[in-house]
Amino acid sequence: MLVRLAACALAACALASPRPADAAPSVGEDGGSGSTARSRYRGLYLDGWYGKVGLESGVVFARERGAAPTLGGAATLVHLNDQLEWYGLQADLLVDWNGDRPAGARWSLGPEFGVSLYGIDLSYFGEQTGGGLHHGLQVRAKLTIGLAAVYLRGASTLAGAPGEDETSVEAGLQLKLPVYIGRHRRSMRGAALASR
């Protein structure tokens, strides 16, 4: 299963690979020509750190114990640059109704990265089911506009006994609001010159 997760991660990375930056010179804060690439979107300066928290809901399927809904919270801390390339950390904690078994929990923690609307994370994954805790890995591909994202997650846990590995697929939605924004400040003169 880990080979399949790695193959999915590589495929998602290929989809989210960055496009070449614009070749036009940038305008520095002093109004002069800078050596860094200009933002693809004239006058839009997003470079900085963003922390967001919110709700996550989905449906888990393709597993032995049956399909079930999930509901919980999610948090991210990402760095976004002016070319809309981003990287950071993500975490979530969800209630899983576990199909034909008593409700439990699912959680993940790890790095995420992406370009524009496309993102991926390859993270530690855990769940509570059958009276025990199980640990493994996940890969998640997402389409995001920052405050909202739809995702598809594949997860695999090691249940302990040989042949009892549990795999699952989850489709869901995240809605998050910013709680921290640490943007790099640019002079008004530089921003005005860059937007011409």
N, C-alpha and C positions, 0 to 999 in steps of 0.2 A: 504493500500500500504506500510506503514511503516513496518508492520509485514513481508511482502515479502522482503523488503530491508534488514531487520535484518536477515532473514533466509539466504539470499544470502551472507551476510557478514559472518555469521557463517560457511557456506559451504566453502567460499574462505579462511577463517582462517584455517579450517581443511586441505585444500590443501597446504597452505603455512606454516604449523607448522614445527618448526625447528627439524632437526634430532639430535640425541645425538652427542656431540662433541667427537673427538677422545680421547681415554683414555691414549695415549702416553704422557709422560711428555714433557713439552716445554723446550726449551733452552733459558735461560735468556740472557740479554745483556752482562753479564760477562762470558758467556760460560757455566755457571752452569745450573743445573736443576731448572726450575721455577715451580710454583704451578698452573699457568694458563694453559688452554688447548692449544695445538699446533694448528697452522693453518692446516686445512685439506689439503692445497696445499703447499707443502714444498717450502720454499724460497719466497713465495708470501705474502707480507705484505701490506694490504690495509687499515688497521685500521685508520679511520679519517673521516673528514667531507668533503662532495662534494656538490658544488653548480652548477646547470646546468640550462641553458635556451635554448629554441629552438622553433620549429614549431610543431603544432598539427593539424591534419586533420582527418575528419571522416564523417560518415553518421548517421543521427538520423532517427529512424523509430519507429514503434509501438506506434504511437500517433495519436490523432484525426485530427490534421491539415496536416498530410501527411509526407512522408519522405523528407529529404533535406540534402545537404552537409553542413559541417562546416569547418572553417579554422581560425586559430589564433595562439596564443603563449602559451607556458607552461613554468613553472619554478619549480625547486625542490631544496631543501636543505636537504640532508640525511646524517646520520652517518652510516658507513659501518664498520663491524669488520672483523677479519681474518677468521671467519667461514661463511662469506657471509650473515650474518643477518643484516638487515638494517631497519632504522626508520627515519622519518623526516616529513617535511611539503611539500605540493604540492599546486600549484595554476595554473589555466588556465583561459584564456579569449578568446572566440571564436565568430566569426560571424556565425549566424545561418540563412540560407535562408528561414526557417519557412514554407516550403511547399506552401500552397495556400495563405499565408498571407505575408505582407511586412517583409523584413529581420529584424532581431533583434540580440540580443547577448545572449550568455550563459557563465557562469563563475562558478568556484568552488574554495574553499579554505579549507584546512584541513589536518589532519595527514594522513600519509601513512606508511606502514611497510611491510616487506617481508623477504623471505629467498631465496637466490640464484636467480633464474629466476622468482620466483613467488612473486607477490605483490598485495596489496589491499589498498584502501583508503575509508574511510567513512567520508564524508565531507558535509559542507554547500554547497548548490547549488542554483543558481539564474538564471533567464532568463528574457528577455524583449520580450514581444509578446502582440499583441492586444492593443497596446498603454499603457501597464502597466508593472510594475515590479512584478515578482512572485518569492517567496522564498520557499525553501524546503531542501531536503536531497538527497544525491546520495551515491551509493556504486559502486566502480569500481574495477574490477579484471584485472591484467595486467601480461603479460609475458615480461620481460625486460632483456636486456644485458647492461643496463646503458646508452648507447648512443642512443638506439632505443628501443621502446616498442610498442606492440600491446595491445589494451585494449577493454573491454566490460563494458559499464557503464549503470546502471539503475538509473533513477532519478524520483523524485516525487515532484511537487510543489503544493502549496495551492493557487488556483486562486482567492480566496476571497469569492465567493458565495458557499453555500452548493451544493455538487454534481459536482463542477467544478474543482476538482483536476485533474491536468495534469500529466500523466506518460509518460515516453519515455525510449527507449533503444538506445544506441549509440555504434557503433563499430568504432575504429579509430587507428591511428598511431601517435606516438610522436618521433621526432628526436631532440635530445638535445646535446649541446656541453658544456663541463665543463668551468666555468668562475671562480671558486674558488676551491682550493684543500688545505685542512689543515690536512695533515697526521702526525701521530706520528712518530718521527724519531727514528730509531734503529741503533745501532752501526754496522759498517761494519763487525766487528768480530763476533757479535752475529748472524747476518744474514748469514754469511759464515758457521758458525757452525750448524745453523739450517737447512741449505740446504744439509748437508751431509747425 
